[in-house]
Amino acid sequence: MARSVLKKLCSCFAILLCALSCFPAFLLLVGSITGNRELAVSLTGVFREQGTSCFPLLPAFPTLQGWLEMLLDTPEFYAVFFQSVKLTASIVAGQLLVSVPAAWGFSRWHGKASSLLFYLYTILMLLPFQVTMLPNYIVIDRFGLMDSHGAVVLPAVFSTFPVFLVYRYFLGIPEEIFEAYSLDSSSRFGLFWHMGVPLALPGIKAAALLGIIEYWNLLEQPMLFLKTPSLWPFSICLPEVWEGNVQYVSVFSFFVLVPACLITAAGRKELQKGIGTIVR
């Protein structure tokens, strides 16, 4: 009986945490359909830095004016949105081209040198961007890539986390499967392409999904490497569209949030498998 009650309490607590995590997205949705004048009155304390403020949970006079302005009268939004799509797609595609063969090599090459190199990879994975920022800046400047998308894409392509994640999937494949394939073919590339990649496909998908979620919200790298406003992703452009229009910012943020939510929902099972692989 006590165990059943404890399980129900844990379930209620988990549901409460999920609801709280979704609350900011709910506020964005409400702000996107609330008139700018109503938001300005509700948030007077924020704008004037005195008095009280309260965000409306339900608008008194709902309006889709902000949505129409964003979708029909603001071509700059589409330009910024597709800049983010371009950066994210380039980084994730480059990561897969690099990380999958690298992870395969680590999983098949056993020895002290391989173990040492993978240990160094793990250390690099733990380093935050602030630690590697200066070396990245120097290398990018020497290559002449400053103020271009290559300055953001190139360092991210060689991220170590996808290698680690896919490597864990390759290790989980039984060795007997590879030995059976070797009886029919001696091609190492065939072993990698026809056996390794299909069997590790859940891990590859998880690495791609985690990469999309991470690089969809890039902030430090574009701020450091991109100086031309036309190259900025939405994460840098959001402060530029402020101009006191709370509804416009809410609509802008909501539309940017939707793709990440849809991708996460569609790849939920792959993400669970990917996280489970790391834990094991």
N, C-alpha and C positions, 0 to 999 in steps of 0.2 A: 504493500500500500504506500509506504513512504517513498519507495523508489518511483512509483507511478506519479506521485505528486511532484517529486523532484524533476522528473522528466518533463512534466507539463510546465513547471516553472521555468525550466531552461528553454523550452520552446517559446513561451511567451516573451522571455527576455530576448531571445534571438529575433523574434518578430518585431519587438520594440526597437532593437538596434537597426534592423533593416528599414523600418519606417523612418527613423531619424536620419539615416543615410540618404533616403530618398527625399527628405523634406526640402533641401536646397533646390532640387529639380522642380518640385512642386511650386516653390516660390517663384522660380523663373517662369513657369507656365502662367501663374497668376499675373505676374508683372507684365507678361507679353500681351495679355488681353485686358489690362487695366489702362484707362486713359492716362496720358502724361500729366494732366492737370490734377487728377485725383491722386496720383502717386506723389506729385509735388506737395500737395496738402498733407498727405499722410507722413511724408518724410521731411517735414519742415525742419525738425531738429537737426537732421543730417546736413541739410543745405546751409542753414544759418548758424550752425554750430551752437545752438542754444534751444532750450525747450525740449519737448518730447517727440518721439517718432514711433509710429506703429505701421508695420507692413500689413496691408489688407489681405486676409485669408481668402476672401471672395470679393470681387469688384462690385461696387454699387452699380456702375454703368459699364458693362463689358463692351469692348470694341476690338475690332480686328484691323484698325487703322495702321497700327505698327507693322502687322504682318504684310499688309498690302504695300506699304511704303518700302519694306525690305525686299519683297519679292518682285515688285513691278517698277519701283522708282529708284532703286539703289543698285546699279550694275557693279559698283565697287565691291559689294558683298560677294558676288560671284567670283570676281577676280581674286579676292583674298581667300575665299573658301577653296578654290581650286589650286592656289599656291600651297595650301596646307595638304591637300590631297596629293599633289605632285611630290612634295617633300616626303610625306609618310610612305607613299608607294615606292619611291626610289630607295629609301632607306631599308624598308622591309625586304624588297626584292634583292637588293645587294647583300643584306645579311644572310638570306637563304642561300645565295650562290656561294658565299664564303663559309658559313657556319656548318652546313650539312657535310661537305667534303672534309672539313677540318675535324668535325666530330667523328666521322667515319674513320679517319686516320688515327685519332686517339684511341678509338675503341678496338682497332685491329692491330695497332703497333704497340706491343708490350715490351717494356724495358725501362731501365733507369732514366734514360734520356727522355722518354715519353712521359714518365711519371713526373719528372722535374719540370718539364715544359707545361704539363697540365696543371701542376701546382702553381706555377707562375701565372697561368691563365686565371686560376681561381682567385689569386691575390688581386689581379687587375680588375676582376669583376666586383670586388668589394670596395674599390677606390671610387669615391664620388667624383663628379665632374669637376668640382672646384680644385681637386688635386692635379688633374691632368689638363686643366684649362690652359696653363701657360705653355707646356710642350705642344699641345694642339695648335695654339695660336702661332707659335714659331714655325712649325712645319707647314701649316696652311699658308702663311705669309711667304715662305721660301718657295712654295710651289706656285705662287701667283694666283691662288684661288680665293683670296680675300674678297668679300662683297659679291659672292656668287653662291648659288645653291650647293655647289660642290664642297664649299667650306663646311656646310652643315652635314651633308650626306656622307662624305668620305670618312670622317672619324666614326660616325655611327655604324657604318657598314661593318667595321671590324670590332664591333662590340663582342664581349666575351660571353655574355649570358646566353645567347642562342646556342653557342657551341656547347656550353655546359648542359643545357636542357636536352638537346638532341643527342648528345653523348650518352646521357643517362638512358635514353630510349634504346640506343644501339646496344648498350650493355645488357639490357633486359631481353634481348633476342637470344633464344637458345643456340648454342654453338652447333648443335646437331643439324640445324637447318642449313647453315653455311657449308658444313661438311657434305651434306647430301647434294647440294648444288655443285660443289667442287667435283663430284664424281662425273657430272655431265659436261662441265665446262671449266676450263682453266683461266677464263678471262676474269681479271680482278675488277675491271670496270663493270662487266656484266653482273658480277656478284653484288657490287655496290648498287647498281641501277635497278636490277630486276628483283633483288631480294632485300637489300638493306633499306632503300628508300621506301618501298611499299609497306614494309613491316614497321618502320619508324614514322609513318605518315601522321599518326596522331600527335607525336611529339613535334614534328615539323609544323603542323597546323597550330599547335599551342604556342610555339615560338613566334609564329607569324602574328597570331592574335595578340599576344602580349606586346610585341613590337608595335603593332598598330595603336594599341591603347597608350603605350608610353610616348610614342613620337607624334601622336596627334596633338599633344599639348606641349610641344617644345617651347621653351622660354629662354633659358640661359644661352643656348647656342646661337639662335637667331639674333638675340640682343648683342652678342659679342662679335659675330662674324658678318652680319648683314647690316649695311649702312643705307642702302637705297630702299626707300619706302615701298617701291613697286615689287620688291622681292620678299616683303614681310609676310609671314603666315598670320592667321587670325589672332593668335595668342599675343602678338606684338601690336596688332592694329586695334585691339579692343579699347585701350585707353584713348586712342585717337577719335573714336566715334562717340565719345561721351557727350560733350556739348550740352550737359544738363538734361538730356532726354532719357529718362529712366526706362520708359517703355521700349525705346529703340535698342538700348543696351540689353534689355531682357530678351527681346526677340532675337537679337544677334546671338546672344549666349545660348538661348534655347535651341536654335537651329544648328549651332556648332556642337551642342551636347548630343543631339539625336543620333548622328551616325555612330558615335562611340557606343551609345547604349544599344543600338540595333546590332552592331558587330559583336558586342559582349553577349547579348542574349542568344544570337545565332550560334556562337561558338562556345556556349556554356560547358558542354560535355568535354570538348577538347581542353578547355582551361582547367577543368577539374582533374583530368588525366595528367596534364602538365604539372600542376601543383602536387598531385599525388606522387609523381615520379621524383620530384625534388625531395619530398619528405622521406621517401624510401631510401 
